[in-house]
């Protein structure tokens, strides 16, 4: 039962579909499949958060653009004044640019890669101007898309901002700020370890294991009615105090969502504001965004900051460009340059290479909930399952935002046809 | 169980609180009571749609501004271009204007009436300019508020628009447009009878009766998981086909929410669009509204058009002013003047006087889901429980929008200190 409750609204579920056997992007187009269309929709076209059907491919391709049709949410208000308007100078050459996918000797065009990756939306900024912008499937220019774990990057950036401002001391511990965390794994974990996910946690995100802790976390955050036999925690925070330590903090990068949720809790405790409010006030409004974003919430109104954000693509691009411009955007210094410098300097590569990413993303690092490639362009990214990303290439003065609904959750399936494609575009833009 | 399921998300529940014994507006201020405040909120400050606590006074005073924090919703997108900006010329005299509440010999000031009515927001337009605008409790200028049955007026207006355009024939029946309705009470009810709620329906909205049909309707539309023993309809439309006839259509006004929901279904069937989409395209965007509104939805994504709309106060005022100006607003003819004329001419007063409103609202009528006062100013209104209204006084060139969270649902408790107050303001504005 716990598993079912968790499954219901888990945002980054590992869908057990082999993409090789799945419908293609064109075949799985939501408009073609007719999810939730008709008055009323036919019974077999109704998808729901209750039975988890909304998060199974290909229904997922519809749901990612309509998360709040299935779940309670809270606003991240966009700007109401000083809205930013991008300049657009489309580059017709990009579609035919080619790159070599990882582990392949067959060049692929950029345009081909979009369908291969079940892209719902993609936008490329070069020197701050839109040079490429496409919408597929269910995504509309004025709509939103689930950001999945790109959500983490916003919480991490807000946490790092508070460190820069001296509101948080990165050497203090979770328990220093939230006494309730004292007996949990976060009790003696420092803010820095939490921000960089080098905490040692007894916490498995192995979805194939019914006893994995992820299910208990998900059940706690599930906003729908619990079964009468359920006696576990009833919101995210009540779950976080139960997390136990495993190993030593500070040594190994362990990509675990609950670090973000505990970071969100600490931020809210010290500022007295929810992450939704803070993200709106400090970032979304100053950027001049156009479309309200939103977080899914648990039964206590607490946002799922580890994965529950949905936002508009151009608004996401504003955020990426602001970071690329060292915190300055829309005629304001929104974040201090030192914060961006800290992200770009990266995290502990040694700790990263001891993680499960040691092969696929060798020599990368993780800092303030950003992924740092340490490649020759100094590229870094926000990344979420099913293909979500904000990819920033400082040398190429390029920002890419991608929303996608790839049949499988793991980015390891998507990276081979996306990361080399981004790098190829970057090299092309430099050469222009 | 059916009752509990229904109770959960019912939007126009008759809260059994005697306002005389309730906390005052000041005492029940949500910020003071701390609903959903804190990280996490204290257990006794957590309110929820699941147990119905979000809709009980005084928690209701918080929830009305945050409905989507508790329930799945669907957008009514605001304008993204040509946004309308009101001119503001505040009139300082309004607060001290006095009126005589119904059945009272003690004059009350306008300002006093606001607290008496648990006003969350109130806005007065005179000749299109804002002359009065106040926000109380949880409502913020850029926020939204539950419109309750004011929602009906939007569906009714869209239905009447389709009649004006010849898309719907007001003499055809529900079954002519939706064959599935053939064996229901709506099968032989005309579009006109549905729009004016003169249908004869075996349908009770008596909340004190556990067998009242309202509970079955609510259970069907409840987006949360049903109990395993539940075998009733699982969305609004599947319920509507089960409604049985009682009496004769066309003779008596019977204010029953399901007329609106069936009207919404008919509109969607003939246009191929949801009410959310249509309201946005045909009205909300042309008006130049600023804030996305939203409808709560059932498990099939169908909006609760009979009562589930939430919107921004200034945006509501734009709608009211557009109607007052015979359909023209923001430099566009948004609705045909003939439609507004049809509303203002009113409905069948004889049918109205045979309803439960024959005493309290003697000689009023109901047309296209608007309430027509037939007073000497020709005033007419959209009305929702707990004190929601858009009140239009053509002679005074006045539009009032009120959002409120009165402890009791019934407007009969609120009318004595609001309707005479509106009329007093109208007379003052005429005399200015």
Interface residues (C-beta under 8 A of the other chain):
Chain A: X36 X39 X40 X41 X46 X48 X49 X50 X66 X68 X69 X70 X71 X72 X73 X74 X75 X77 X80 X142 X224 X225 X235 X237 X238 X265 X268 X269 X274 X290 X292 X297 X299 X300 X301 X302
Chain B: X36 X39 X40 X41 X46 X48 X49 X50 X66 X68 X69 X70 X71 X72 X73 X74 X75 X77 X80 X142 X224 X225 X235 X237 X238 X265 X268 X269 X274 X290 X292 X297 X299 X300 X301 X302
